[in-house]
């Protein structure tokens, strides 16, 4: 009797697993990240997060979104005092910051595959913008010998870059559990990049005709070093894609 009950339980268990819906039926949403188990950073976000919406079990709209900000500061001069405890140098630093925003709207067409395997093809557009700012502080010794006038000036340089690309992709999702999958993707497309004009702003303190110290700002724009690029070829997402439906 126990053997019969065990056999029936096993049969119904296998049947339930076989009938479980692993792949999307239509109407589900999807969040995805990249996973690099052999890399220095196990969880990687080379392009932020990817969102998918399945309008049907074989059609999905996708959107990759990345917003990033980075800021670093390096001390280039320490403050210093003379033997009379008069300040002769102030602390200076160089500061660098970068802001990036990028979008990748696209679509996917999923093929029949199996209960767990969902191969697909599709395409997406890449639109990105990056802004870089560098501020270099400097110390100006102004005034007469009794008033060194420890004024701080700086040079601020801003640059930017626009990116535009179009890619055709082919990939596969494997649902190892209900609504949870891993996958990989390769593609072929083109990308263009264009540097924007750099802008330099110099803030200094100068002596005017009336003998007063005034702050002076000078601004310059330049295209020196400006680059434009165009690339055509294959592209591969090096990490394993991991995501879940909800």
Beta strands, then each sheet from edge to edge (+ up, - down):
strand 1: 29-35
strand 2: 43-44
strand 3: 49-56
strand 4: 59-77
strand 5: 80-81
strand 6: 87-89
strand 7: 92-110
strand 8: 117-141
strand 9: 150-177
strand 10: 180-195
strand 11: 198-207
strand 12: 213-222
strand 13: 228-236
strand 14: 240-245
sheet 1: 2+ 1- 3+ 4- 7+ 8- 9+ 10- 13+
sheet 2: 2+ 1- 14+
sheet 3: 2+ 1- 3+ 4- 7+ 8- 9+ 11- 12+
sheet 4: 5+ 6-
end
